[in-house]
Each structure stands twice: as structure tokens, then as C-alpha cells.
Amino acid sequence: MNWLWDLLSNHESVAYTVLIYSFVISVGVALGRIKFFGISFGITFVLFMGIFVSHFGYVINEHILHFIKEFGLILFVYTIGLQVGPGFFSSFKKEGLTLNLLAIIIVVTGGIVTVAIHYISGTSISTMVGIMSGAVTNTPGLGAAQQTIKDLVVDHSENSSIMQTLSTGYAIAYPFGVIGIIFTMLLMKKLFHVDIIAETRLNQLKHKTGSTLQKIVVEVTNPALVGKELRVLWKIMKFNFVVSRVKHDEGIFTPDKKYVLNEGDKLLIVSSAEDMEALESVIGKRIKIDLSSEGRKQNIISKKINVTKSYAYSKRLGELGIRDKYGVTISRVVRAGVEFIPDRNTKLQFGDTLVVIGEDANIIALAKDFGNSKKQLGIPHIAELFLGILIGVLVGSIPFQFPGIPVPVKLGLAGGPLIIAILISRYGGRISVTHYVSSSANLMVREIGIVLFLASVGLGAGDTFWKALTEGEGLYWMLYGVFITLIPLIVGALVGRFFFRLNFLEICGLMAGASTDPPALAFANQSAGSDAPAITYATVYPLTTFMRIMGAQLILLLFF
């Protein structure tokens, strides 16, 4: 067994480093799946496993530790940006604006409570930012704070000490951060005297005409439209929609905009739900008839096509001449889980899913030109992924000088890649940048990044964690974390309930999203007996993620 002792005692060897990281991550992830009173810590248990291992002397070379931690953080925030980017800007529309405003109130209140405790208790602002990141269960915020400390503190020993207290504060506050959100949900349920069945019914009524796309069949009864070309509808309406099928007499076909409307024509229209009433008021009356199934009998079908050829995403739809060339209609585009109606100015992106309506032979011809290759979708675009990371790191390293701030402000290794990923995933198709990463590949890279980061944080914080709990101010830090967890959530829930009239399910989703906490979302969904809280969670998650990362840096720059 001498070989094993030699392996574990040589802390500089590659084999030892790989062994320790593999042990910490595998055991940490396994233990994180165990539920305590219905709550599990998930992959965050990797952090505590790292603390446990390092406490017994199994430490990693600090330079290797630093590299792995930063590289893991970059992978995590970049793939997060790719995921949330497509929905980031759309989340500010209509009801999403209210929900994001409430999320901002929660995040800002947490920052105010953190700074207030710093001045009242005399605890260093760097420690408080670590506690804040743990109290709101936001790991990227911790990474961003550590990056900022690296820029603010030049002295190596002081820098290392502050980094350790940051990580320790995070680890101490994190457990209640998870439990506290669930506790607040239960408290609000009791305070509001919530009837889950009634709240679920209210939520269904509120969102029955939500922002998702719907289909209706409208019969042309407005005499002003009879004899007019179909294109006149888009001149009257100031929103986007698609007429995917027309039934005239007994025939069903996909029309072009030059089709002349007749009284009694039945139009199958795809539009956002809130625009349906306007369409009915102009065209005629809604009727219950299934043109989709009737159309199939006449070889008018609907298929989903994936964009995998540059021919399809190198031009706008108007330039491709879809209707004239193929005789089909693209009724919807699904991009990164977001469904929308395209227009002639829409530029497709690699990996887009198109809902195409027309005759089978015509759809096959379009699919051939557009690619529709499952194999291509499965190929990871490694070059584009690392090109985006390259640009993100460069942007994150650009210094910005602001009056009153002692050092230049940088987006850092967390902020830079995050912002570039959001912009590329949202606008990359306009300049033919292929950013596509399949959901499974994105999740794999993201999970690898976060477990590497958490393991590194834990392995670097082992000594200070136990000392803070047993000899230092660890219990006080835990109490500060309780305040930072509870006060913002309670404020946000009360404002949402009494000023914006949100139902309980929306409030639960808001609290989980504002804390970027999947375990809390799972608890909310389980309590509601549905996925209703997930709608609010998804709406506020992108902006909250961005604010948590940038907020941790801003507090340090202003108060360090």
C-alpha cells in the first residue's frame, strides 16, 4: 500500500490533484441528492465536501486551485448566458416587467441589508458579500466577488486571506439560504391564508390568455374584407400573426398574401393570445373547426424542421422567398425554448426549429435545403464556444474608470463571459455567428463548470470554515445570513401581494427566481401541485442572475 500513501502525500502531482477533485465531486454530488425533510442541497454539497476534505489536510496547490476555480466559473456563467440570453430581453415585456421590477426590489433590498449589517456590526464588507452570496444561494456572485477582490487587493497574503473569508461566509450562510426561502413561502402561505386550490384556479384564469402562441379559426364575415387581398389584414393590424391555412368551400390550402378573401372563408390563424380578440373583431366570428386534421386529408400537413445549413441562416426570410419557392408557410419558430412568429425580417439561427405548413413534397424540399440534420445538431461547436469565451474574457478585462471609485471597474471573468453569451445567443444569428449548444451539451458543460468551481472554493476554505464556526464569528455570520435571506424575500412578497396583486403561486416562483434557487422552485411546484411557479421563475431568472453577479462586484467597489 506504499504506492497509495505516496500518491496521497505528494500534493503537487497531477494524479493527486485529479484524485482529490474526483473524490470531492463524486461524493459531494451523491450526498447532495439525499433529501432532509424533503429538501436537498444538490450539487452545492460539493462545496461542503471540499471543506471537509481540506480540513483533514488534503489540500491542492494554490495556483492549480486558482486556475481550476476560475476556469470552472467561466464555463458556468458562459453556458448560463447562452441559456438565458434568448429570453433575457423578452422578459421585460408586459407582465414580465412587473415581475422583474419585484425581483430588482428583492435584489436591491438584499444589498441594502448587507451594507447596513456591515456598518452596524463592523464586519468587513468582503465577508458580508460572501455571506450575502450564500444567503441568496448565488454561486456566480461569489465568483464575481472573488474576481473583484483580486483586482482591489495587490498584496498576495492579504488577498488570500480575504478570499478565504469570502468563501467561508458563503459556506456558513448557504444552508439557511436554501431553507430560508422555503420557510418564507410557508410563512407567506400562513399570513395570506392561502387556499392552494383557489389560488391555482385564479392563476389559471389569469394566464389562460398569456403570452404563448395560440391557434384559432375565424370565419370571414366582415363585408369590408370581401374581395380584398389577404395582405390587407397586416396593414390593418399593428402586430404580427400568421394565416397558416384557408378553407374555401371544401378546399384547404396554405395561402399567400395575394389571396383574395371571400365571404365565409375560414382562416386558421396563429398569434399571441392577447391579440386574438382584435383579430376576431376585424375578420369575423370564431368558429370551432379543426382545419389541421381536415387539411391532412387533403395533404396539407404540419412538420417541424431544424435549421442546420448556412443557406437558411445566412439571409432574412424575406430574401429566401419561402412562399414563392416552396409553397409553404412557416407559422412559428422555436429558439432556445422561446416560441415566436417570424416575419420577413427574421434571420434564422443554427438550431432553430421551424413549424412548416404545406404539402408533404414541398416541405421535404424545404427540409433538404434547410438541413434538418439531427446529426449536425448533435455536433458540439467547440470553436464557437471558446471564441465566445475568448471575447468574454477580453471584454471582462477592459477597465472602466468611474469618479469616486478607487480602482477601474471591470466586468471580470464572471461578468464579461455572461454578457457576451447573452448577446451572442440573442443576436448572434444576425451576423451569422453559430452559438448553438444543445440543451444536453449546455447542461453538461455548465454542471462541470460549477462543480469544479464549488470543489475549488471548498478545498480553499477548509481551515477558515471550522475556525470561524468554533473559534470565530461564524455563528454571528450565520445570523447575518438569516437577515439577508428573509428580509428581502418578505419585502418582495408583501409588495407583490398587496401592490401588484400577485397570487401565491406567482410569489413562490418570484422568490425562487430572485434567489436563483432550483430546490426552492421544486418545493414550490410540489406545494402547488403544478408547474405554475416555474413561469414566474423563468421570467425573473435571467435578470436576477445578471444582477446578482454584477451586484456583488458593485458593493465591493463602492464600500471596500
LINDA-V782393 format. One record per residue. PSI is psi in degrees with one decimal (999 if undefined). D_LAST is the distance of its C-alpha to the last C-alpha in Angstrom with 2 decimals. Layout:
# LINDA-V782393
PSI/D_LAST  PSI/D_LAST
This chain:
# LINDA-V782393
5.7/50.22  -35.0/49.06  -37.7/47.81  -40.8/45.39  -41.9/44.13  -39.7/43.70  -44.3/41.76  -18.0/39.33  -16.8/38.88  87.6/38.15  -4.8/34.44  -7.9/34.40  152.8/37.15  -41.3/36.83  -41.8/39.14  -44.6/36.99  -46.5/33.83  -40.0/35.76  -47.8/37.37  -46.9/34.18  -42.6/32.50  -41.3/35.78  -48.3/36.23  -45.6/32.74  -47.5/32.97  -46.5/36.62  -40.3/36.54  -44.7/33.20  -41.7/34.53  -46.3/37.85  -30.7/36.38  -18.1/34.11  -15.0/37.34  132.4/38.52  135.4/38.30  112.6/37.62  39.8/39.10  4.4/39.05  133.2/35.40  154.4/34.35  -8.0/30.97  -147.2/32.24  -12.4/30.67  -19.9/27.48  -17.4/29.62  -37.7/29.25  -48.6/25.75  -31.3/27.36  -38.9/30.22  -41.4/27.95  -43.6/26.38  -46.4/29.97  -44.7/31.31  -26.8/28.62  -28.8/29.02  18.0/32.58  -0.1/31.73  83.2/32.20  167.2/29.16  147.4/28.74  129.5/28.14  -31.3/24.40  -41.3/25.10  -43.0/27.40  -44.6/25.05  -43.5/22.22  -47.9/24.76  -39.7/26.27  -48.0/23.04  -39.2/21.91  -41.3/25.48  -40.5/25.93  -43.7/22.86  -46.7/24.29  -41.2/27.71  -53.0/26.47  -32.0/24.46  -45.3/27.15  -31.1/29.98  -43.9/28.17  -41.1/27.96  -34.8/31.68  -46.8/32.51  -14.5/30.77  -51.5/31.28  -32.0/34.84  0.2/34.03  -50.8/30.58  -33.8/32.00  -19.4/35.05  -10.4/32.95  2.3/32.24  143.4/35.96  -123.1/37.88  -28.2/37.01  -27.1/34.10  -42.9/32.37  -46.5/32.53  -41.0/31.33  -31.1/28.33  -42.3/27.52  -38.4/27.53  -39.7/25.33  -41.9/22.77  -42.8/23.08  -45.5/22.45  -45.8/19.35  -40.9/17.84  -40.4/18.92  -39.9/17.20  -41.0/13.83  -43.9/14.68  -40.3/15.82  -48.3/12.71  -39.4/10.52  -45.3/13.61  -36.8/13.97  -46.1/10.47  -36.7/11.68  -43.5/15.24  -19.6/15.06  4.7/12.31  137.7/11.36  146.5/8.00  -30.4/6.01  -42.0/7.00  -41.0/10.40  -36.4/10.60  -37.9/10.23  -43.9/12.93  -42.2/14.93  -44.0/14.78  -39.5/16.10  -37.9/18.80  -25.8/19.67  14.3/20.49  44.6/22.06  98.1/20.27  -41.3/20.25  -32.6/19.38  -38.5/16.06  -45.2/15.32  -41.1/16.54  -39.8/14.48  -41.5/11.20  -37.3/12.64  -41.6/13.60  -41.7/10.23  -38.6/9.05  -37.1/12.40  -32.1/11.77  -34.6/8.52  116.2/10.07  -39.2/13.66  126.1/15.04  -46.0/16.95  -40.8/17.21  -40.0/13.57  -45.8/12.89  -40.0/15.79  -42.8/14.79  -39.3/11.43  -41.0/13.57  -42.0/16.13  -33.6/14.18  -51.4/12.95  -38.7/16.67  -44.8/17.91  -41.2/16.07  -50.0/17.46  -37.6/20.89  -38.2/21.15  -20.4/20.38  -45.8/22.45  -46.3/25.98  -23.8/25.67  -40.6/23.93  -49.3/27.31  -35.9/29.46  -36.3/27.59  -43.2/28.38  -40.0/32.00  -41.9/32.04  -38.9/30.86  -45.1/33.62  -37.7/36.18  -45.3/34.97  -36.0/35.27  -41.6/38.65  -43.4/39.85  -39.8/38.44  -1.4/39.94  55.7/43.20  131.3/43.03  107.5/46.26  -41.0/45.21  -44.0/48.58  -40.2/48.42  -36.8/44.80  -42.1/45.80  -41.8/48.77  -41.1/46.67  -39.2/44.22  -40.7/47.18  -38.1/48.68  -35.3/45.44  10.7/44.91  -23.8/48.55  53.5/48.20  -162.7/44.70  -1.9/43.44  158.1/45.21  145.0/48.29  164.8/51.71  138.2/55.34  159.2/58.16  124.4/61.74  131.1/62.89  134.0/66.52  112.2/67.25  -10.0/69.05  112.5/67.84  -22.9/70.87  -19.3/68.72  -20.2/67.32  129.8/70.71  -3.3/71.80  151.9/68.33  152.6/66.36  -30.5/63.46  -20.5/61.03  -25.7/61.57  -38.7/59.40  -23.6/56.27  -32.8/57.23  -46.0/57.50  145.8/54.37  24.7/50.93  170.8/49.34  140.5/49.88  169.8/52.37  132.5/54.94  103.0/58.66  -26.8/59.23  152.0/62.89  134.2/65.81  114.5/68.91  119.7/71.95  -116.5/75.17  3.2/75.07  143.3/73.01  132.0/69.29  166.0/67.41  120.2/64.05  159.5/64.39  177.1/63.16  -7.0/62.22  -2.7/65.75  134.2/67.32  123.1/69.46  144.4/68.84  151.6/71.80  132.4/72.27  -6.5/71.68  140.8/69.41  122.1/66.82  125.9/63.38  114.7/60.83  135.5/57.45  124.6/53.95  168.8/51.23  147.3/48.16  -36.2/49.32  -13.1/48.37  -3.9/50.69  -41.8/53.74  -40.1/55.09  -39.2/55.08  -42.5/56.97  -41.5/59.57  -27.8/60.11  -41.9/60.92  -50.4/62.83  -143.3/64.68  145.0/64.65  136.9/62.76  155.3/65.15  102.0/64.90  139.6/66.07  90.4/64.62  -23.3/64.98  -49.6/63.01  -38.0/65.69  -36.3/68.53  -34.6/67.10  -34.0/67.13  -25.6/70.87  21.8/71.20  22.7/68.89  107.4/65.92  170.2/63.07  129.4/59.28  155.4/57.42  128.1/53.87  134.8/53.32  137.3/50.33  114.6/49.35  2.2/49.35  143.6/51.10  -25.5/49.65  -38.2/52.63  -34.0/51.19  18.9/47.59  -10.1/48.33  164.8/49.74  157.6/49.36  -36.6/51.70  -32.6/53.72  -25.2/54.47  -20.3/55.52  49.7/58.29  -48.6/58.06  -44.2/60.69  -37.4/63.22  -39.0/62.91  -17.6/62.64  28.6/63.86  170.9/60.98  132.5/58.13  109.3/54.48  -30.2/53.58  155.1/50.05  132.9/47.29  120.3/44.96  116.1/41.75  40.7/39.14  -5.6/40.54  124.7/40.51  133.1/44.05  164.7/44.99  125.6/48.09  161.0/48.37  -174.8/49.90  -18.4/51.42  -2.2/48.04  130.5/46.42  118.1/45.59  158.8/45.87  154.4/43.53  131.0/44.44  -8.6/44.67  144.6/45.37  124.0/48.01  134.9/50.68  108.7/53.07  134.6/56.29  131.5/59.47  -166.0/62.89  149.2/65.85  -45.7/65.29  -38.2/66.61  -39.2/64.40  -38.2/61.25  -39.1/62.20  -43.0/62.51  -42.3/59.05  -37.3/57.56  -42.7/59.13  -29.9/57.60  -8.7/54.15  -75.1/53.99  38.8/53.51  114.0/52.97  -32.0/51.42  -43.4/51.31  -37.0/49.18  -27.5/46.73  -9.9/46.41  121.2/45.58  135.0/41.85  75.4/40.60  -43.3/38.61  -46.6/38.58  -36.2/37.19  -48.9/34.58  -23.7/33.19  -42.8/33.66  -40.6/31.33  -41.1/28.77  -49.3/29.28  -40.5/28.62  -42.9/25.56  -40.9/23.98  -46.3/24.92  -39.4/23.50  -18.0/20.24  -5.0/19.99  124.5/20.58  136.3/17.79  124.7/17.42  125.6/16.26  141.4/15.17  137.4/15.24  -8.4/12.19  123.1/9.83  -29.7/9.53  157.2/10.79  142.7/13.51  132.8/13.03  147.7/15.19  -27.4/16.80  -177.9/16.80  -10.2/19.48  -49.9/19.11  -42.7/19.02  -57.9/21.53  -35.2/24.32  -48.8/23.92  -43.1/24.48  -40.0/27.28  -41.5/28.96  -45.4/29.00  -41.6/30.49  -43.3/32.99  -26.6/34.18  -40.4/34.66  0.7/36.06  -36.2/37.05  -24.5/40.68  -22.4/40.98  23.0/40.67  37.6/42.46  119.4/39.47  109.6/40.39  0.6/37.36  129.4/39.45  124.0/38.48  153.9/40.64  -37.1/39.05  -41.1/40.05  -40.1/38.67  -46.3/35.39  -40.1/35.10  -49.7/36.01  -41.8/33.46  -44.4/30.73  -38.7/31.63  -44.7/31.82  -46.4/28.37  -36.2/26.75  -34.2/28.70  -42.7/27.81  -48.9/24.10  -41.1/24.45  -41.1/26.71  -42.9/24.32  -44.9/21.39  -44.2/23.86  -25.1/25.42  -7.0/22.15  6.2/21.07  -50.1/24.45  -50.9/24.05  -29.0/20.78  -52.7/22.00  -37.1/25.18  -40.1/23.75  -36.9/21.17  -39.3/24.09  -30.1/26.67  -21.5/25.03  -143.2/21.46  22.9/19.72  -40.9/20.74  -36.3/22.94  -42.1/20.35  -37.6/18.02  -41.2/21.15  -41.2/21.71  -39.6/18.25  -37.3/19.08  -44.9/22.41  -44.3/20.99  -30.5/18.74  -50.1/21.88  -46.9/24.48  -51.0/23.28  -39.3/22.51  -41.5/25.68  -43.1/27.83  -47.6/26.68  -41.1/27.36  -42.5/30.69  -43.8/31.88  -42.9/31.10  -38.7/32.75  -47.7/35.76  -20.9/36.56  -36.4/35.42  1.0/35.99  40.5/38.74  146.2/37.52  169.8/39.64  -37.1/38.41  -39.5/38.56  -39.2/36.32  -40.8/33.79  -45.3/33.80  -38.4/33.25  -46.9/30.46  -42.1/28.59  -41.8/29.14  -39.4/28.17  -18.1/24.99  3.8/23.96  50.0/25.52  96.2/27.54  -39.6/31.06  -37.2/32.28  -37.1/31.70  -43.0/33.61  -40.9/36.40  -41.0/36.66  -43.8/36.81  -40.8/39.50  -41.2/41.43  -37.1/41.32  -19.7/42.44  19.1/45.11  178.0/44.17  17.0/41.53  -43.4/40.87  -23.7/37.19  -26.5/36.59  -47.4/37.34  -41.0/34.41  -48.6/32.17  -30.3/33.08  -41.6/32.54  -14.5/28.89  -46.7/27.84  -50.8/27.28  -40.0/24.98  -43.3/23.10  -46.0/22.56  -45.7/21.18  -36.8/18.85  -39.7/17.54  -48.3/16.71  -32.4/15.16  -41.0/13.44  -40.7/11.37  -42.1/10.18  -41.5/9.78  -43.6/7.64  -41.9/4.97  -33.2/5.94  -30.0/6.18  0.8/3.82  999/0.00
